[in-house]
């Protein structure tokens, strides 16, 4: 029974070492640092309320819609200007060719 417990303990320690090695291969110093980073991340995320994220997302969409509307207005203005410029050129050509 004691040998069985020792073997299981060694297997657990080896497995923990393998997990630690795989975690460390991702750029952390292993499981302890990963857990510390997890705490920091949790703390940082707790500083921001879900309502704040929802509100700022809605504000961004509203501003984007306004910008898209402004862009459409400017596009129409460019088209109008191009049309008037063409009309003005045609009119000035007509004056030159008239006796």
C-alpha positions as CSV (number, residue, x, y, z in Angstrom):
1,X,0.0,0.0,0.0
2,X,2.8,2.4,0.9
3,X,4.6,1.7,-2.4
4,X,1.4,2.4,-4.3
5,X,1.0,5.8,-2.6
6,X,4.6,6.6,-3.3
7,X,4.2,5.7,-7.0
8,X,1.0,7.8,-7.3
9,X,2.7,10.7,-5.6
10,X,5.6,10.5,-8.0
11,X,3.3,10.3,-11.0
12,X,1.4,13.4,-9.7
13,X,4.7,15.3,-9.2
14,X,5.9,14.3,-12.7
15,X,2.6,15.3,-14.2
16,X,2.6,18.6,-12.4
17,X,6.2,19.1,-13.7
18,X,5.0,18.4,-17.2
19,X,2.1,20.8,-16.9
20,X,4.5,23.5,-15.5
21,X,6.9,22.9,-18.4
22,X,4.1,23.3,-21.0
23,X,2.8,26.4,-19.3
24,X,6.3,27.8,-19.1
25,X,6.8,27.2,-22.9
26,X,4.1,29.8,-23.5
27,X,6.3,32.6,-22.1
28,X,5.4,32.5,-18.4
29,X,7.6,31.3,-15.5
30,X,5.2,28.3,-15.0
31,X,2.0,27.7,-13.1
32,X,2.7,30.0,-10.2
33,X,3.2,33.0,-12.5
34,X,0.2,32.0,-14.6
35,X,-2.0,32.0,-11.5
36,X,-0.6,35.4,-10.5
37,X,-1.3,36.7,-14.0
38,X,-4.8,35.3,-13.8
39,X,-5.4,37.2,-10.5
40,X,-4.1,40.4,-12.1
41,X,-6.3,39.9,-15.1
42,X,-9.3,39.2,-12.9
43,X,-8.6,42.4,-10.9
44,X,-8.2,44.5,-14.0
45,X,-11.4,43.3,-15.6
46,X,-13.3,43.9,-12.3
47,X,-12.4,47.6,-12.7
48,X,-14.6,47.8,-15.8
49,X,-18.4,47.3,-15.5
50,X,-20.3,45.5,-18.2
51,X,-22.6,48.5,-18.5
52,X,-19.6,50.7,-19.3
53,X,-18.5,48.5,-22.1
54,X,-22.1,48.3,-23.4
55,X,-22.4,52.1,-23.3
56,X,-19.1,52.9,-24.9
57,X,-19.8,50.3,-27.6
58,X,-23.2,52.0,-28.3
59,X,-21.5,55.4,-28.4
60,X,-18.9,54.1,-30.9
61,X,-21.6,52.7,-33.2
62,X,-23.5,56.0,-32.9
63,X,-20.5,58.0,-33.9
64,X,-19.7,55.6,-36.8
65,X,-23.3,56.0,-38.0
66,X,-22.9,59.8,-37.9
67,X,-19.6,59.6,-39.7
68,X,-21.1,57.4,-42.4
69,X,-23.9,59.9,-42.8
70,X,-21.4,62.7,-43.1
71,X,-19.4,60.7,-45.7
72,X,-22.6,60.2,-47.7
73,X,-23.3,63.9,-47.7
74,X,-19.8,64.7,-48.8
75,X,-20.1,62.1,-51.6
76,X,-23.3,63.7,-52.8
77,X,-21.6,67.2,-52.6
78,X,-18.7,65.9,-54.7
79,X,-21.1,64.5,-57.3
80,X,-23.0,67.8,-57.4
81,X,-19.8,69.7,-57.7
82,X,-18.7,67.4,-60.6
83,X,-22.0,67.8,-62.3
84,X,-21.9,71.6,-62.0
85,X,-18.3,71.7,-63.1
86,X,-19.2,69.7,-66.2
87,X,-22.2,71.9,-66.9
88,X,-20.1,75.0,-66.5
89,X,-17.4,73.7,-68.9
90,X,-20.1,72.8,-71.5
91,X,-21.6,76.3,-71.1
92,X,-18.3,78.0,-71.5
93,X,-17.5,75.9,-74.6
94,X,-20.9,76.9,-76.0
95,X,-20.0,80.6,-75.6
96,X,-16.7,80.2,-77.3
97,X,-18.2,78.5,-80.4
98,X,-21.0,81.1,-80.6
99,X,-20.5,83.9,-83.1
